[in-house]
Amino acid sequence: MAINEIFPEVHRFLAKPQQLFIGGQWTDSVSKQTFDVENPATQEVIAQVAKGGAADVDLAVDAANQAFKTWRYEIPATRAKLLYQLADLVEKHTEELAQILTLDNGKPLLYSRHECGGAAHILRYFAGFATKVEGRQVPVSGAPQGTFLNYTLRDPVGVCGFIVPWNFPLTMCIWKLAPAMAVGCTAILKPAEQTPLIAVRLMQLFQEAGFPAGVVNLVTGTGRDVGEPLSAHMQVNKVAFTGSTAVGKAIAQQATSNMKRVTLELGGKSPNIFLPDADLSKAIPGAAQAIFYNQGQVCTAGSRLYVHEKVLDEVLDGLCKQAQGMKIANGLDESSTMGPLVSERQYATVNRYIQQALAEGAELLTGGQRPTGFDQGYFLEPTIFLDREEKACIAKEEIFGPVLTVMSWSDTDELIERANNSIYGLAAGIWTQDLSQAHQIAAKLEAGSVWVNCYNVVDPVSPFGGYKQSGWGREMSHDVIEAYTETKNVCVNLY
């Protein structure tokens, strides 16, 4: 697909100044400043977006606080209806949204469409929760039955600040907004400055769906200008962040300003394990997808591959063929299976890791270069290293790019120790035909998600989050409802 084949609606959208959305109104930032948004496939500036700051955060928080006074008491069925209407709009505009995602982030259209479909699914899942937020009746242990009526209520936590990353710009917005809206919270959304456009278009759909003014607000800008004042704001009751561990630690400290509740979904360096009996016809393409999907810019990416020594050579050969068979192209090209990295900064970071790995003795098996014929855009070949000593930086640090580090193993107990030897604990994979052994290993892995004979199977019914420095709390599933509600106990003396 060429640039002139983009939907006319997308062209019109990009041509307009992209403003903040506060209290149901589209407005310039207080400073009147803007920043450029770049297409990572061409390095062309495709839009100008309002550059918000602390003053805009204050206005958005005021609007959210005002809206919360009525939204918290809105009929649950009405909140559900609005979420269903939003899901229908996302589905209706899938192709338009997918093109904006690809222009904004660089990912292939195939994956952008999948992200839009997933967003609609998540909205419908949490729409169902709006009418199912329940308390419970509990007996008083030290009194005769019938003496007290003792019960709990769940109240919405209040105004929420959402700071979302650039790797799944639509999904991450919906992950946070959908459960918050369902239980009666209001929100201020701060998208990544690299990918703000899909958030702007999403706010337009919120408006079209009929959400009351101030329930959802958007302030675009940098982490320093918008994220920090949002995290520290005295009238924000909850902050949820997805991104790097370093930034997550800073947000946790900022949130102590008023002891606001915090959910953090942070980094990962996920082990992916091949047992000697793994079905390699499925495991090899599965491992390639685990690391190269979305250009490796995935927090759960299976970037550490542990292969049993008996099948190492066969696996390495198969992985290299998988990598070399990927179609690297502008994400708007329908044949593309790998687009560019999101920005010049991320491209430089990944390249720095590749050079450091070579200096530390890791064996480059394939990739590691800008693909032939690409003079523009932040494209990088899918890259595979063999690290026999497991000492290179790429075996320990999160790269957030299409770089796989392969290590061999022979002893199961040692394998588990090596897999758990990380500051992170977000996800893990196991490939084997022995499900008994799979369950035993899964129970010992320090990871919030463990996939067996599959990878990156993420669904709203499954809680998502990590151990150790991969974060605090869980998103998705019924578990996330606790993150957006306060539990109140009411005890009534009946005599």
Secondary structure, 3 states (H helix, E strand, C coil): CCHHHCCHHHHHHHHCCECEEECCEEECCCCCCEEEEEECCCCEEEEEEECCCHHHHHHHHHHHHHHHHHHCCCCHHHHHHHHHHHHHHHHHCHHHHHHHHHHHHCCCHHHHHHHHHHHHHHHHHHHHHHHCCCCCECCCCCCCCCCEEEEEEEEECCEEEEECCCCCHHHHHHHHHHHHHHHCCEEEEECCCCCCHHHHHHHHHHHHHCCCCCCEEECCCCHHHHHHHHHHCCCCCEEEEECCHHHHHHHHHHHHHCCCEEEEECCCCCEEEECCCCCHHHHHHHHHHHHHHHHHCCCCCCCEEEEEHHHHHHHHHHHHHHHHCCCECCCCCCCCCECCCCCHHHHHHHHHHHHHHHHCCCEEEECCCCCCCCCCCCCCCCEEEECCCCCCHHHCCCCCCCEEEEEEECCHHHHHHHHHCCCEECEEEEECCCHHHHHHHHHHCCCCEEEECCCCCCCCCCCECCEECCEECCECCCHHHHHCEEEEEEEEECC
